Amino acid sequence: MKTVLFLITTLKRSGPVNILFDLTKYIDKSVYNVHVLTLCGEEGDSRWSEFEAGGVTVSTLDLPRGWRFVAAAPPLRRVTKKIRPDIVHCFGFRSDVLAALLLGNCLKVSSQLNYPFDDYVMTYGKKVGGTMAHLTTWALKRYDHVVACAADVATKLATHDVSAKVVYNAIDDTRFIPALPSERVAARARLGMWDDANLVFIFVGVLSDRKQPLVMLEAFLRFQEQHPRAALIVLGDGPLSATCRELAHGRRVHFAGNVPDTRPYLTASDAYIATSKAEGMPVSVIEALALRLPVVLSDIEPHREILAIDPGAGRLARTGSVEDTLEAMRHIAAADLTVLGDHARRIVDQELSARVMSRKFQALYATMGR
């Protein structure tokens, strides 16, 4: 039996943690002994107990946050020596750098869920984010395997002499059961939404320049001039939150902020819209597809990859274009949502389910050995 040690900052509910949870849920535990080691102590909405309930051993180094994580050397070496992993699989900047610095004798895999020079720079700024991105690419060259969440991420990493395999981000499709029309109506009532809405779009993401929520909002408000009973749900918060709320004041736009579970809101919706300038492989889009929601997606490579699996699931709109986004929304409104929904779910069933993702990682682990 091989022991796989997953290294991650914390198990606070987030995209990377959800990916890790689904990977470990479907790993064959008669073949792999699974251990998750977090670098920092838990706070907030942690999934620690859920990992343990799934048969995963979990422990923490309980390190200080921020750049002081460099203090990890003695405890990380001590714990790793005790666990004796056959493979160390890292998620996130801290884990990538620490494993490269301190675990040179271990077989190592890194999951890159975004392109560092997009994600870190947009999140932390050019100086700090750029330094993080350069450190990441330095670290990845010391790994046995780098796994990108999308072909676009792999292509961009190659420009930094980092070779990456592709395993798509995925979701546990058993948790995302498409709603019946009556269930959609009931979900809207529970959320206190407009009971006369005939087409509800949903946007999920940080309200920041990277996600371009203002493009989405301006397109929707113009769409609503022709479809007055249409409505919009916005999940997320961020630096553009006040601007977005001011723009949509008095219109049929429901701002719910950050929520622990998007499913009730997705269930209440008819279609999904994403206007991002950059993504890895966006999990929120995959969740929407699993619930049979047609999609309007900005014309970036990860979104093109998704719709290439089944183009009938939605429409691409030129990134940053309000007019193109509006036209794509009009296309969705004029189409048969049931047919589009069939195509949407097919994308998940074929390529983007957690079981498929976990099988691909296990196939990679099986090739690794000294």
N, C-alpha and C positions, 0 to 999 in steps of 0.2 A: 504493500500500500504506500502510495506517495503522500507526503505531507505538503500542502500548499499553504503558505503564509501570506495573507493579504495585509498590506500595509496601507493605512489611510489616516487622515488627520483626526476625524471624529466620526461618530455614527449618527450625527444630527441629520434628520430627514432632509435630503437634497437630491439633486439629480444623480451625482456620482454614487452616493450611498444607496439609492434605489437600484442603480445598475448592479452594484456589488451584491445587494441582497438577492436580486433575481438570479444572478450568476450562481451564487452559492446555494440557492433554493433548489436548483435543478442539477447541481453537480452530483455525480454518482458517488455516494458516500461509502459504498463498498469498495471503491477503487481509490478514493482520495480522502485523506484526513484533512479537514478544513479548520484553519485557525485564523482569526482576524485580530490584528494588533493595531490599536489606535495610538496615535502619538500624544494627543491631548485629552484632558478630562472632558466628560460629557456635560452638556448644558442644553436646556431647551428641549426640543422635540426629538429625543434620541430613539433610534431603532434597536438599541443594544439588546433588549429583552426579546425582540422578534428574531434576531439572529440566533440567540441562544435556544429559543423554542424550535428553531429549524435545525438543531443538531450541530451548530457551529460553536467552537470554543472561542471566547472573546476575552481579551485582556487589554490593558492600557499601560503606556509608559507615564501618563499623566504629566507631560512636559508643559512648560510655560508656552503661551502663544506668542505669535509674532516671530521676529528673527531670532529670538532666544532658543528656538528649537535646535540650534547647533549644539546645545548641551546634551543632545541625545546620545552621543557616542558611547559612553560606558553602559547605560541601561539597555540600549538597542543591541549592542554586541552581546550583553549578558543574556537577554531574553531569547535572542536568536540562537545562541549556543544551546540553550535549554530546549527549545522547540525542535531544533535540527531540521529545518525545512528542506525539502528537495527542490522546491521552487518558491521564490518570493515574487509576488505579484503586487505592483504598486499602483496606487491611485492618487494623483495630485502632486503639486509642486514640492511640498516638503518631503513626501515619501520618495519621489523620484530622485531628489538631490541626496537625501540621506543614504538611501540604498547604494547609490553610485559611489559615495564617499566611504561608506563603512562596511558594506557587505560584498566586497569584491570577490569573495570565494563562493558566493551563492549564485545559482542560476536565477536569472532575473527577467521578469516581464513587466512592461509598463503599459498601462492603458491611457491613451491620449484622447480625452473626450472633447477637446477643442484644439485648434491650432494656437500654440502659445503666443505667437506674435500678434494674433488677433485678440484672443481672450484676455491675456494678462495686460496687454497695453491698453485695451479699451476699459478694463476694470480698474487698473491701478495707475494709469498714466504712463507716459513715454519713459520716464526715468526709472521708476520702480518696476513697472510692468516689463519694460525692455530688458532690465537686468534679470528679472525672473525668467523671461523667455530664453535669454542666452544661457543662463545656468541650466535650464531644462534641456536644451539641445546638447549642451556639453555632457550632461548626465546620461542622456539617452544613448549616446555613442558607446557607453559602457554597459549596455544591456544586451542580453542574449536575444531578446525579441521585443520589438515595440509594436503595439497593436493600435491602429487608428480606428476611430469610430465611424469614419466615412472615407471614401476614396479621395475626396478633396483634401482632407487633413493629411492623408498619406502623401499626396502629391506635393503639398506645401512643405512638409517635413523633409522631403527628398531634396529640396533646394538648400537645406542645411546639412546635407550628407547624412541624414538619418533615414534608414530604410525601415518601412513599416508595413506590416500586414494589415488587412482590413477585416474587422468584425463589427458589423453595425450595432450601434446602441439599440436596445430593444426593451420591451415591456412584458410584464406577466399578463398575457392576454386573458387569463382566466379571471382576472380582477376587473376586466373592462367588458361588461356584457352590454351589447347594444340595447337601447331602450325602445320599448313599444311606443307608438304615438300617445297612448293614454298615460304612460309613465312619464313622458316628456312634459305633458300638460301638468301632471301632478307635481313634478319637480319644480316647475315654474311657480306653482302656487305655494310650495313650501318655502321658496326663496323670496316670496313677496314680490314677484315680477309681474309685468303687464299680462293680464289674462287674455287680451285680444291680439297679442303679438303673432304675426303670421310667418315671420322669418327672423330668427335670432342668431346673430353672429357672436363668436367669442374670441377674445384675444387673451393670451396667457404669456406673461413675461415681465421682466424688469422694465419699468417705464424710464428708459434711458435712450440716448442717441443710437446706440447699437441696435435696439429693437425697433426704432422709428415708429413709436406709437402715434405721433402726430400725423404721419402719412396715413396710417390706418384710420384715425379719427376723421380727418378731413374727407377721406374717401367715403366713409360711412355716412357722414352728415350730408354729403351730396347725394348719396344713394337714397337716404331717407326722404329727401325732397320728392322723389318719385315713388317711394314705398313708405308712406307715413306710418304704417303699422309695424315696420321693421324695428328691431331693438338690438342692442349691443351689450354684452357682458365684458368687463375688463377686469382681469385678475392680475394682481401684481402692484408693486409700488416702486418708487425710485425718484431720481432728481427731476424728472419731467411730470411728476404726479400733479402738482398744482396747476401747471400749464394745461395739462390734459383736462382736468376737471373744469377749469375756467372755459376752455373751448367748447366743452360739451354741456355746459350749464343749461338746464331747462329742457334738454333733449332726452330721448329715450335711451340713455346710456347708464348702465348700472356698474359702479365702481365698487368692487368687493375687497380690494386690497390683497394682501397676502393671505392665503388660506391653506390649511394643512392638507386638504384633499380636494383636488380639482374635479373629481368625478361628479358630484351633484350638479356642478355648473355646466360641465360638458353634457351631462344627461339632459339638461334644460335647453340645450342649444341645437340649432339646425346645421350650422356650418362654422368652420374655423378659419381664422385669418392670421397670418404671420407676415410681418413686413421687415424682418431683420436684415441688417447689412452683412452680418456674419454669424455663422453657427458651426457647431460640430455636426452632430446628428441629433436634432432637437427632439427630446423625449416627449414634450408636450404635444408636438405634431403627431407623433406616433400614437399617443393616447387618444387623440381625437379620431384618428383613422380607425383605431380599434373599436370605437363607439359608433362607427359608420358615419362620421361627419365628413362631408365634402370639404375640400380645403382651397383657400386662396393663399398662395405662397409667393414671397418675393423670389426673383429670379437669381438666386445664388446657388452655388454648386450642390450643397447638401440637399436643398429642396428639389433640385433637378434630379438628383439621385433617387429620391423618394418617388417622385412621379414617374421616373423611367421604369419603375417596377410595374406600375399600372397607370398609364396616363389618364384613364377615365375617372380618376378619383378627384380631379379638381383642375385648377388653372394656375399658371405662373403669371406674375405681373412684374414688369420692369422695376427693379429695385429703386426705391426712392420716388417713384412716379405715382402721384395721386390719381391721375387719369387712368393709367393702366390698372391700378388696384380697383378703382371704381368699375371699370369695364369687366374685370374678372368677377366682381361681386354680382354685376348684372347677369353674367353668364350663369352663375350658380342659381340665381333667382328664377331664371327662365327654364332651367333644366329639371329633370325628374330627380328629386333628392333621393328617392329609394334606389334608383339605378346607380347614381353616383356613390351612394353609401355601400352598395355591393362591391364596387371597385375599391373603395377605401379599405374595407375590412380585408379584402384579398391581399393587399400589400402587407398587412401585419401577419396574416396566416402564412404567407410564403416566405418572408424574409426577416420580419422585425419582431418576432416573438422571443421571449426570454429562453424558451426551451431550445430554439435554434441557436441563439447566441451562446448559451452554456455548452451545447454540444461542440460548437466550433472551438471554444477555449479548451475544452477537455481534449479535443483532438490535438491541439497545440501542445498541451502539457504532456501528452503521451509520447511526443517526439523528443522531449527534453530529458536528458540523462547523461551522466558522465560514464 
